[in-house]
Amino acid sequence: MSKKANKGKKTLAQQADRHHLYELSVQYAASEIEFVDDTYKKLRGRHATLLREDFCGTANVCCEWVWQRKSNRAIGVDIDAEVLGWGRDNRVSKLSSGQKKRLQLLENNVLKAKTESPDVISAMNFSYWLFKQRKQLKSYFSKVREALIDDGVFFMDAYGGYDAFREIEEEREIDDGAFTYIWEQEKYEPISGGLICHIHFVFPDGSKLKRAFSYDWRLWTLPEIRELLEEVGFRNITFYWQGWDQDGEPDGIFEPADEGEADAGWICYITAEK
């Protein structure tokens, strides 16, 4: 191939779709929905019907929810028009006409959104950490509780461990080496709890998609989250800890726990009942 032809050829990074890469490397909608569905049924003795996903992004979870059962309906709320547009073009468009009728996407701030009262409100992928002040997060939790039906359940996740307070990079090969996912904790500031993180993608041709996603968060701890949930009136706040397989790797099974382990890194689910 001539140098001229090479020059005009796009790199793998230039051809990549950052939202698709995110779903392949970070978000496992099917397992997330399975946990929400099974846990709600254990807590309430029935299946949830209406799910509201806050910070819904591409609405992948909403689509998975309406796909699962004909009685399921979903509301997705996100403030970012671009990511909602991608979700409509690439996820909602693949649903049947009947499934599309059971899905509503709202471009709105989760602090201001007014929706039908759902059985479940979900705020996953640590998205609520963008509320960096105590009063902001407390206000969000209060609005979630107000929005839920009388016996509704709020689902969240969180991560931590002593590596969470470090400025580090972690790499993981995805899809049999199709690309490398890099999680970078660029800066942690102990006084404010501020945490700056990025997701990068690296490809076999050496090209890179740097800072495909960036996050300006507060690293909230589990005691802080529980106290704020209790202060706004939630009850029966439960933490679900992940187990380990025979090779010492996370097994993807989350069980209620009163005590966690002092691991370098952990992820847990949280439920709070109205």
Backbone as numpy.savetxt, mean C-alpha at the origin, in Angstrom:
# Nx Ny Nz CAx CAy CAz Cx Cy Cz
25.22 -3.58 -35.83 24.37 -2.38 -35.83 25.25 -1.13 -35.83
24.90 -0.17 -36.64 25.70 1.04 -36.72 25.54 1.88 -35.47
26.54 2.77 -35.26 26.47 3.67 -34.11 25.24 4.56 -34.18
24.88 4.94 -35.42 23.72 5.80 -35.60 22.43 5.07 -35.18
22.34 3.79 -35.56 21.16 3.00 -35.20 21.10 2.78 -33.70
22.28 2.52 -33.11 22.36 2.32 -31.66 21.89 3.56 -30.91
22.29 4.70 -31.43 21.97 5.96 -30.76 20.46 6.18 -30.72
19.75 5.71 -31.74 18.31 5.93 -31.79 17.51 4.89 -31.03
18.15 3.85 -30.58 17.43 2.78 -29.88 17.18 3.17 -28.43
15.95 2.97 -27.97 15.62 3.30 -26.59 16.16 2.24 -25.63
16.61 2.69 -24.48 17.06 1.76 -23.44 15.84 1.10 -22.80
16.09 0.05 -22.04 15.00 -0.62 -21.33 14.34 0.33 -20.32
15.15 1.20 -19.72 14.60 2.17 -18.78 13.67 3.16 -19.47
14.05 3.57 -20.68 13.23 4.51 -21.43 11.92 3.88 -21.90
11.92 2.57 -22.08 10.72 1.86 -22.51 9.83 1.46 -21.34
10.35 1.54 -20.13 9.66 0.99 -18.96 8.48 1.86 -18.53
7.51 1.21 -17.92 6.35 1.87 -17.32 6.50 1.75 -15.81
6.69 2.87 -15.13 7.00 2.82 -13.70 5.87 2.23 -12.86
4.65 2.46 -13.27 3.52 1.91 -12.51 3.45 0.39 -12.63
3.72 -0.10 -13.81 3.72 -1.55 -14.01 4.86 -2.18 -13.21
6.03 -1.55 -13.22 7.16 -2.06 -12.44 6.84 -2.07 -10.95
6.15 -1.04 -10.49 5.76 -0.97 -9.07 4.86 -2.14 -8.70
3.88 -2.42 -9.54 2.96 -3.51 -9.24 3.68 -4.85 -9.23
4.67 -5.02 -10.09 5.42 -6.28 -10.14 6.33 -6.46 -8.92
6.82 -5.36 -8.37 7.85 -5.47 -7.33 7.38 -5.14 -5.93
6.25 -4.43 -5.78 5.84 -3.95 -4.47 4.44 -4.43 -4.08
3.50 -4.26 -4.97 2.09 -4.44 -4.60 1.57 -5.80 -5.05
1.13 -6.61 -4.09 0.55 -7.92 -4.38 -0.93 -7.85 -4.03
-1.71 -7.35 -4.97 -3.12 -7.03 -4.70 -3.91 -8.26 -4.28
-3.66 -9.40 -4.90 -4.44 -10.61 -4.61 -4.25 -11.06 -3.17
-3.00 -11.07 -2.69 -2.75 -11.50 -1.32 -3.26 -10.47 -0.32
-3.18 -9.19 -0.67 -3.70 -8.13 0.19 -5.21 -8.27 0.37
-5.91 -8.49 -0.74 -7.36 -8.66 -0.70 -7.74 -9.93 0.04
-6.97 -10.99 -0.14 -7.25 -12.23 0.58 -7.18 -12.02 2.08
-6.17 -11.27 2.54 -6.05 -11.00 3.97 -7.23 -10.17 4.46
-7.58 -9.12 3.74 -8.69 -8.25 4.15 -9.99 -9.04 4.19
-10.25 -9.83 3.16 -11.51 -10.57 3.05 -11.62 -11.61 4.16
-10.56 -12.41 4.35 -10.60 -13.46 5.37 -10.68 -12.88 6.79
-9.93 -11.82 7.04 -9.89 -11.24 8.38 -11.22 -10.60 8.73
-11.82 -9.88 7.78 -13.11 -9.26 8.04 -14.16 -10.33 8.37
-14.15 -11.42 7.63 -15.13 -12.48 7.88 -14.93 -13.09 9.27
-13.67 -13.26 9.68 -13.40 -13.79 11.02 -13.90 -12.82 12.10
-13.73 -11.53 11.86 -14.13 -10.53 12.86 -15.64 -10.31 12.90
-16.30 -10.37 11.75 -17.71 -9.97 11.68 -18.66 -11.12 11.32
-18.12 -12.27 10.96 -18.98 -13.40 10.66 -19.69 -13.31 9.32
-19.26 -12.38 8.47 -19.85 -12.23 7.14 -18.79 -11.61 6.23
-19.04 -11.69 4.94 -18.13 -11.07 3.99 -18.39 -9.57 3.90
-17.33 -8.80 3.81 -17.47 -7.38 3.49 -17.94 -7.24 2.05
-18.72 -6.20 1.80 -19.21 -5.95 0.44 -18.56 -4.71 -0.17
-18.61 -3.60 0.57 -18.08 -2.34 0.05 -16.74 -2.01 0.68
-15.73 -1.89 -0.16 -14.38 -1.53 0.27 -14.03 -0.16 -0.28
-13.48 0.69 0.59 -12.91 1.96 0.13 -11.40 1.89 0.31
-10.68 2.13 -0.78 -9.22 2.13 -0.72 -8.73 3.56 -0.77
-8.18 4.04 0.35 -7.57 5.37 0.37 -6.17 5.31 -0.22
-5.74 6.41 -0.82 -4.43 6.46 -1.51 -4.37 5.30 -2.51
-5.40 5.16 -3.34 -5.57 3.93 -4.12 -4.59 3.80 -5.28
-3.94 4.90 -5.69 -2.96 4.79 -6.77 -3.60 4.29 -8.06
-3.08 3.19 -8.59 -3.56 2.65 -9.86 -4.87 1.88 -9.73
-5.41 1.80 -8.52 -6.69 1.11 -8.25 -6.60 -0.38 -8.48
-5.41 -0.93 -8.41 -5.22 -2.36 -8.62 -5.98 -3.18 -7.58
-5.95 -2.71 -6.33 -6.65 -3.42 -5.26 -8.16 -3.33 -5.44
-8.65 -2.16 -5.82 -10.08 -1.99 -6.08 -10.54 -2.94 -7.18
-9.76 -3.05 -8.23 -10.11 -3.94 -9.34 -10.13 -5.39 -8.88
-9.15 -5.75 -8.08 -9.09 -7.12 -7.54 -10.32 -7.40 -6.68
-10.76 -6.41 -5.92 -11.90 -6.60 -5.03 -13.20 -6.84 -5.82
-13.48 -6.03 -6.82 -14.72 -6.22 -7.58 -14.66 -7.47 -8.45
-13.47 -7.88 -8.82 -13.30 -9.10 -9.61 -13.60 -10.35 -8.77
-13.37 -10.26 -7.47 -13.44 -11.44 -6.62 -14.85 -12.00 -6.46
-15.85 -11.13 -6.26 -17.24 -11.57 -6.07 -18.20 -10.59 -6.72
-19.30 -11.10 -7.22 -20.27 -10.24 -7.91 -20.95 -9.26 -6.96
-20.93 -9.57 -5.67 -21.56 -8.67 -4.69 -20.61 -7.56 -4.23
-19.35 -7.65 -4.57 -18.36 -6.68 -4.09 -18.40 -5.38 -4.87
-18.27 -4.27 -4.12 -18.15 -2.94 -4.72 -16.94 -2.24 -4.12
-16.36 -1.32 -4.86 -15.15 -0.64 -4.39 -15.18 0.84 -4.73
-14.62 1.63 -3.83 -14.40 3.06 -4.05 -12.91 3.33 -3.86
-12.28 3.92 -4.85 -10.88 4.28 -4.73 -10.73 5.78 -4.64
-9.90 6.24 -3.69 -9.70 7.67 -3.48 -8.21 7.98 -3.59
-7.88 8.93 -4.45 -6.48 9.36 -4.59 -6.47 10.79 -5.11
-5.47 11.55 -4.69 -5.39 12.97 -5.06 -4.64 13.18 -6.37
-3.98 12.13 -6.87 -3.08 12.23 -8.03 -3.84 11.85 -9.31
-4.12 12.83 -10.15 -4.87 12.59 -11.38 -4.11 11.68 -12.35
-2.79 11.83 -12.38 -1.99 11.05 -13.33 -2.06 9.56 -13.03
-1.91 9.20 -11.75 -1.91 7.79 -11.40 -3.32 7.20 -11.54
-4.35 7.97 -11.23 -5.71 7.50 -11.45 -5.99 7.28 -12.94
-5.48 8.17 -13.77 -5.64 8.01 -15.21 -4.99 6.74 -15.72
-3.79 6.45 -15.19 -3.10 5.21 -15.57 -3.92 4.01 -15.15
-4.48 4.06 -13.96 -5.29 2.96 -13.47 -6.52 2.73 -14.34
-7.17 3.82 -14.75 -8.35 3.68 -15.61 -7.97 3.04 -16.95
-6.84 3.47 -17.52 -6.43 2.99 -18.83 -5.90 1.56 -18.80
-5.24 1.19 -17.70 -4.51 -0.08 -17.67 -5.10 -1.14 -16.75
-5.97 -0.75 -15.82 -6.56 -1.73 -14.89 -8.08 -1.77 -15.02
-8.73 -0.64 -14.87 -10.19 -0.61 -14.95 -10.66 -1.03 -16.34
-9.92 -0.66 -17.36 -10.31 -0.99 -18.74 -10.38 -2.49 -18.99
-9.71 -3.29 -18.16 -9.70 -4.75 -18.34 -10.85 -5.44 -17.62
-11.63 -4.69 -16.85 -12.78 -5.26 -16.16 -13.95 -5.42 -17.13
-14.87 -6.30 -16.77 -16.09 -6.44 -17.56 -16.98 -5.22 -17.31
-18.00 -5.05 -18.13 -18.89 -3.90 -17.97 -19.59 -3.95 -16.62
-19.96 -5.15 -16.17 -20.60 -5.29 -14.87 -19.68 -4.94 -13.72
-18.43 -5.34 -13.84 -17.44 -5.02 -12.79 -17.17 -3.52 -12.75
-17.10 -2.89 -13.89 -16.85 -1.44 -13.93 -17.95 -0.66 -13.21
-19.18 -1.15 -13.30 -20.30 -0.47 -12.64 -20.19 -0.54 -11.13
-19.41 -1.50 -10.62 -19.27 -1.66 -9.17 -18.01 -1.00 -8.64
-17.38 -0.18 -9.46 -16.13 0.49 -9.07 -16.24 1.99 -9.33
-15.89 2.77 -8.31 -15.92 4.23 -8.42 -14.56 4.78 -8.02
-13.97 5.63 -8.85 -12.70 6.27 -8.54 -12.92 7.76 -8.33
-12.39 8.27 -7.21 -12.55 9.68 -6.86 -11.18 10.35 -6.80
-11.03 11.44 -7.53 -9.84 12.27 -7.41 -10.10 13.28 -6.30
-9.59 12.96 -5.11 -9.91 13.79 -3.96 -8.88 13.55 -2.86
-8.81 14.50 -1.94 -8.00 14.37 -0.74 -8.73 13.46 0.24
-8.03 12.47 0.79 -8.69 11.53 1.71 -9.24 12.23 2.95
-8.73 13.40 3.27 -9.24 14.15 4.42 -10.56 14.85 4.11
-10.90 14.96 2.84 -12.10 15.70 2.44 -13.12 14.82 1.72
-12.73 13.63 1.34 -13.60 12.77 0.52 -14.87 12.39 1.28
-16.01 12.52 0.62 -17.30 12.09 1.17 -17.80 10.93 0.33
-17.96 9.77 0.94 -18.38 8.59 0.21 -19.48 7.86 0.97
-20.08 6.91 0.28 -20.98 5.97 0.95 -20.19 5.25 2.03
-20.83 4.92 3.15 -20.13 4.29 4.27 -19.74 2.85 3.92
-18.44 2.54 3.89 -18.00 1.20 3.51 -17.88 0.27 4.72
-17.84 -1.03 4.42 -17.54 -2.02 5.45 -16.07 -1.93 5.86
-15.23 -1.67 4.87 -13.78 -1.67 5.06 -13.19 -0.41 4.44
-12.27 0.21 5.15 -11.39 1.22 4.56 -9.97 0.70 4.68
-9.25 0.75 3.57 -7.89 0.23 3.51 -6.92 1.35 3.18
-5.81 1.41 3.93 -4.74 2.37 3.66 -3.42 1.61 3.75
-3.01 1.04 2.63 -1.84 0.16 2.62 -0.62 0.84 2.01
0.46 0.07 1.99 1.75 0.53 1.47 2.25 1.77 2.21
1.89 1.85 3.51 2.39 2.89 4.41 2.00 4.29 3.95
0.96 4.36 3.13 0.59 5.62 2.49 0.21 6.71 3.48
-0.39 6.32 4.60 -0.82 7.31 5.59 0.36 7.97 6.30
1.57 7.46 6.09 2.76 8.07 6.70 3.08 9.44 6.13
2.39 9.83 5.06 2.62 11.18 4.54 2.09 12.24 5.49
1.22 11.83 6.44 0.79 12.74 7.50 1.87 12.74 8.58
2.68 13.79 8.59 3.89 13.79 9.41 3.68 14.40 10.79
2.58 15.10 10.97 2.28 15.69 12.27 1.21 14.86 12.98
1.32 14.79 14.30 0.40 13.98 15.08 -1.06 14.40 14.85
-1.31 15.70 14.83 -2.68 16.17 14.66 -3.22 15.82 13.28
-2.35 15.77 12.26 -2.79 15.40 10.92 -3.22 13.93 10.86
-2.37 13.07 11.42 -2.70 11.65 11.38 -3.93 11.35 12.23
-4.04 12.02 13.37 -5.22 11.84 14.22 -6.48 12.29 13.48
-6.41 13.38 12.75 -7.55 13.85 11.98 -7.95 12.84 10.92
-6.95 12.26 10.24 -7.25 11.25 9.22 -7.93 10.04 9.84
-7.38 9.53 10.95 -7.98 8.37 11.61 -9.41 8.67 12.04
-9.65 9.88 12.53 -10.98 10.27 12.96 -11.96 10.26 11.80
-11.53 10.77 10.64 -12.39 10.81 9.47 -12.66 9.41 8.92
-11.67 8.53 9.03 -11.87 7.13 8.62 -12.94 6.49 9.49
-12.83 6.67 10.80 -13.81 6.07 11.71 -15.21 6.60 11.44
-15.30 7.90 11.19 -16.59 8.52 10.91 -17.20 7.97 9.62
-16.36 7.66 8.64 -16.84 7.22 7.33 -17.33 5.78 7.32
-16.79 4.93 8.18 -17.12 3.51 8.19 -18.56 3.26 8.65
-19.12 2.12 8.23 -20.40 1.69 8.80 -20.20 1.42 10.29
-21.31 1.17 11.00 -21.25 1.09 12.46 -20.30 0.01 12.99
-20.16 -1.10 12.26 -19.21 -2.13 12.70 -18.10 -2.33 11.67
-17.73 -1.24 11.01 -16.70 -1.30 9.98 -15.31 -1.55 10.56
-14.38 -1.92 9.68 -13.01 -2.23 10.08 -12.03 -1.46 9.20
-11.04 -0.88 9.82 -9.98 -0.13 9.16 -8.76 -1.03 9.06
-8.20 -1.17 7.85 -7.03 -2.01 7.60 -5.85 -1.13 7.18
-4.70 -1.39 7.78 -3.46 -0.68 7.43 -2.30 -1.66 7.43
-1.15 -1.18 6.99 0.08 -1.91 7.22 1.13 -0.94 7.77
2.23 -1.49 8.23 3.34 -0.69 8.76 4.61 -1.50 8.63
5.73 -0.80 8.62 7.00 -1.53 8.65 7.92 -0.90 9.68
8.93 -1.66 10.07 9.87 -1.18 11.08 11.02 -2.15 11.24
11.63 -2.13 12.42 12.87 -2.87 12.66 14.04 -1.90 12.66
15.17 -2.37 13.19 16.26 -1.41 13.35 16.84 -0.92 12.04
16.66 -1.65 10.93 17.11 -1.15 9.63 16.25 0.02 9.13
15.03 0.13 9.66 14.13 1.20 9.21 14.66 2.58 9.59
15.54 2.63 10.57 16.09 3.90 11.04 17.46 4.20 10.41
17.85 3.38 9.44 19.16 3.55 8.81 19.02 4.12 7.41
20.09 4.76 6.94 20.15 5.27 5.57 20.83 4.21 4.72
20.02 3.38 4.06 20.52 2.19 3.38 19.83 2.00 2.03
20.37 1.06 1.24 19.75 0.61 0.01 19.60 -0.91 0.05
18.47 -1.40 -0.45 18.23 -2.83 -0.55 17.86 -3.15 -1.98
18.44 -4.24 -2.53 18.17 -4.64 -3.91 17.48 -5.99 -3.96
16.64 -6.14 -4.98 15.94 -7.42 -5.17 15.69 -7.61 -6.65
16.07 -8.78 -7.16 15.79 -9.09 -8.57 14.33 -9.48 -8.72
13.71 -8.99 -9.80 12.29 -9.22 -10.03 12.08 -9.92 -11.36
11.10 -10.82 -11.38 10.68 -11.47 -12.62 11.85 -12.15 -13.32
12.55 -12.99 -12.54 13.68 -13.77 -13.07 14.75 -12.89 -13.71
15.04 -11.78 -13.07 16.12 -10.93 -13.55 15.73 -9.94 -14.62
14.42 -9.77 -14.86 13.98 -8.81 -15.88 14.38 -7.39 -15.49
14.43 -7.14 -14.19 14.91 -5.86 -13.69 15.23 -6.01 -12.21
15.95 -5.03 -11.67 16.29 -5.01 -10.25 15.56 -3.85 -9.58
14.89 -4.19 -8.50 14.18 -3.20 -7.68 15.12 -2.75 -6.56
15.24 -1.44 -6.37 16.10 -0.89 -5.31 15.25 0.01 -4.42
15.26 -0.32 -3.13 14.60 0.51 -2.12 15.68 1.30 -1.40
15.62 2.63 -1.48 16.62 3.48 -0.84 15.99 4.31 0.26
16.51 4.19 1.47 16.17 5.10 2.55 17.26 6.15 2.58
16.97 7.27 1.92 18.00 8.30 1.71 18.34 9.04 3.00
17.29 9.36 3.78 17.54 10.18 4.96 16.53 9.84 6.05
17.04 9.65 7.27 16.18 9.54 8.44 16.63 10.59 9.44
15.66 11.38 9.95 15.98 12.46 10.89 15.32 12.14 12.23
16.10 11.84 13.27 15.55 11.30 14.51 14.64 12.25 15.30
14.87 13.55 15.24 14.07 14.46 16.08 12.64 14.56 15.56
12.48 14.70 14.25 11.14 14.80 13.67 10.57 13.45 13.28
11.44 12.45 13.13 11.00 11.15 12.62 10.87 11.14 11.10
11.34 12.22 10.45 11.21 12.33 9.00 12.01 11.26 8.26
11.42 10.73 7.20 12.04 9.65 6.42 11.85 9.94 4.94
12.96 10.03 4.20 12.92 10.24 2.76 13.35 8.95 2.08
12.48 8.42 1.21 12.76 7.15 0.55 12.53 7.26 -0.95
13.19 6.38 -1.71 13.02 6.33 -3.15 12.98 4.89 -3.62
12.32 4.69 -4.75 12.37 3.42 -5.47 13.07 3.66 -6.80
14.11 2.85 -7.07 14.82 2.89 -8.35 14.66 1.54 -9.04
14.79 1.54 -10.36 14.79 0.30 -11.13 16.01 0.27 -12.03
16.69 -0.87 -12.09 17.88 -1.05 -12.92 17.63 -2.24 -13.85
18.07 -2.12 -15.10 17.75 -3.11 -16.12 19.01 -3.81 -16.64
18.83 -4.98 -17.27 20.00 -5.76 -17.73 20.90 -5.04 -18.72
20.37 -4.04 -19.45 21.23 -3.30 -20.38 22.02 -2.19 -19.69
21.89 -2.12 -18.35 22.64 -1.11 -17.59 21.90 0.20 -17.40
20.78 0.37 -18.06 20.01 1.61 -17.90 19.28 1.61 -16.57
18.95 2.82 -16.11 18.34 2.98 -14.78 17.16 3.92 -14.84
16.17 3.61 -14.03 15.05 4.51 -13.82 15.16 4.97 -12.37
15.87 6.08 -12.17 16.15 6.55 -10.81 14.99 7.38 -10.28
14.73 7.18 -8.98 13.66 7.90 -8.29 12.34 7.79 -9.07
12.03 6.58 -9.47 10.74 6.35 -10.13 9.61 6.75 -9.20
9.82 6.53 -7.90 8.88 6.96 -6.87 9.68 7.49 -5.69
9.19 8.57 -5.08 9.84 9.15 -3.91 8.80 9.40 -2.84
9.23 9.27 -1.58 8.30 9.39 -0.46 8.92 10.26 0.63
8.12 11.20 1.11 8.50 12.07 2.21 7.55 11.76 3.35
8.00 10.91 4.27 7.15 10.32 5.30 7.64 10.69 6.70
6.83 10.32 7.66 7.29 10.18 9.03 7.30 8.69 9.35
8.36 8.22 9.98 8.43 6.81 10.38 7.65 6.63 11.68
6.38 6.26 11.54 5.52 6.07 12.70 5.77 4.70 13.31
5.79 4.64 14.64 5.97 3.36 15.33 4.61 2.78 15.71
4.57 1.49 15.99 3.31 0.83 16.30 2.63 1.38 17.56
3.36 1.67 18.64 2.69 2.26 19.80 2.04 3.61 19.49
2.70 4.43 18.68 2.12 5.72 18.29 0.84 5.53 17.49
0.87 4.59 16.55 -0.31 4.33 15.72 -1.47 3.83 16.58
-1.17 2.89 17.48 -2.24 2.35 18.34 -2.84 3.44 19.22
-2.00 4.28 19.81 -2.50 5.32 20.70 -3.41 6.30 19.96
-3.04 6.67 18.73 -3.86 7.60 17.97 -5.19 6.96 17.56
-5.16 5.70 17.19 -6.39 4.99 16.84 -7.33 4.92 18.05
-6.77 4.64 19.21 -7.58 4.57 20.43 -8.15 5.94 20.78
-7.37 6.98 20.58 -7.81 8.33 20.94 -9.02 8.79 20.14
-9.15 8.31 18.89 -10.30 8.73 18.08 -11.47 7.77 18.22
-11.31 6.72 19.05 -12.44 5.85 19.35 -12.42 4.46 18.77
-11.39 4.10 18.01 -11.30 2.73 17.52 -11.07 1.78 18.69
-11.53 0.55 18.54 -11.34 -0.46 19.58 -10.77 -1.73 18.95
-10.36 -2.65 19.80 -9.83 -3.94 19.34 -8.78 -3.76 18.25
-7.76 -2.99 18.54 -6.68 -2.76 17.58 -5.74 -3.96 17.63
-5.57 -4.59 16.47 -4.83 -5.85 16.41 -3.69 -5.74 15.42
-2.53 -6.26 15.82 -1.36 -6.32 14.95 -1.19 -7.76 14.48
-0.91 -7.92 13.20 -0.75 -9.24 12.59 0.69 -9.40 12.15
1.38 -10.35 12.77 2.82 -10.55 12.55 3.04 -11.69 11.58
4.05 -11.54 10.74 4.36 -12.54 9.72 5.28 -13.62 10.27
5.02 -14.87 9.89 5.86 -15.98 10.31 7.01 -16.23 9.35
7.73 -17.32 9.60 8.93 -17.65 8.82 8.83 -19.08 8.31
9.37 -19.32 7.10 9.38 -20.68 6.57 10.64 -21.41 7.02
10.83 -22.63 6.55 11.95 -23.46 7.00 13.30 -22.92 6.55
13.30 -22.04 5.56 14.55 -21.43 5.08 14.83 -20.09 5.75
13.98 -19.73 6.72 14.18 -18.47 7.42 13.70 -17.26 6.66
12.85 -17.49 5.64 12.29 -16.39 4.85 10.85 -16.12 5.30
10.35 -14.89 5.15 8.96 -14.59 5.49 8.01 -15.51 4.74
7.02 -16.07 5.45 6.13 -17.05 4.83 4.83 -16.46 4.29
4.62 -15.15 4.47 3.43 -14.52 3.93 2.17 -14.79 4.72
2.30 -15.45 5.87 1.14 -15.75 6.72 1.17 -14.81 7.92
0.11 -14.02 8.07 0.06 -13.02 9.14 -0.96 -13.46 10.19
-0.50 -13.55 11.43 -1.35 -13.99 12.53 -1.37 -12.91 13.62
-2.50 -12.80 14.36 -2.56 -11.82 15.46 -1.45 -12.06 16.47
-0.85 -10.97 16.94 0.27 -11.09 17.87 0.20 -10.00 18.93
0.54 -10.38 20.16 0.65 -9.41 21.26 2.07 -8.88 21.38
3.02 -9.65 20.87 4.43 -9.25 20.89 5.06 -9.52 19.54
5.90 -8.58 19.10 6.65 -8.77 17.87 8.07 -9.21 18.16
8.86 -9.30 17.10 10.26 -9.70 17.24 11.17 -8.55 16.82
12.32 -8.47 17.47 13.26 -7.38 17.21 14.09 -7.70 15.97
13.42 -7.77 14.82 14.10 -8.08 13.56 14.69 -6.81 12.95
15.61 -7.00 12.01 16.16 -5.86 11.27 15.07 -5.18 10.46
14.17 -5.97 9.90 13.07 -5.41 9.13 11.84 -6.28 9.21
10.71 -5.69 9.46 9.46 -6.43 9.50 8.35 -5.61 8.86
7.31 -6.31 8.41 6.09 -5.69 7.92 4.93 -6.34 8.65
3.96 -5.55 9.07 2.79 -6.11 9.72 1.53 -5.47 9.19
0.41 -6.16 9.38 -0.91 -5.60 9.12 -1.50 -5.11 10.45
-2.44 -4.18 10.34 -3.13 -3.63 11.51 -4.63 -3.57 11.19
-5.46 -3.99 12.15 -6.89 -3.75 12.02 -7.36 -2.93 13.21
-8.31 -2.04 12.97 -8.92 -1.23 14.01 -10.42 -1.28 13.78
-11.17 -1.66 14.80 -12.62 -1.86 14.66 -13.37 -0.64 15.21
-14.42 -0.26 14.46 -15.25 0.87 14.89 -16.15 0.45 16.04
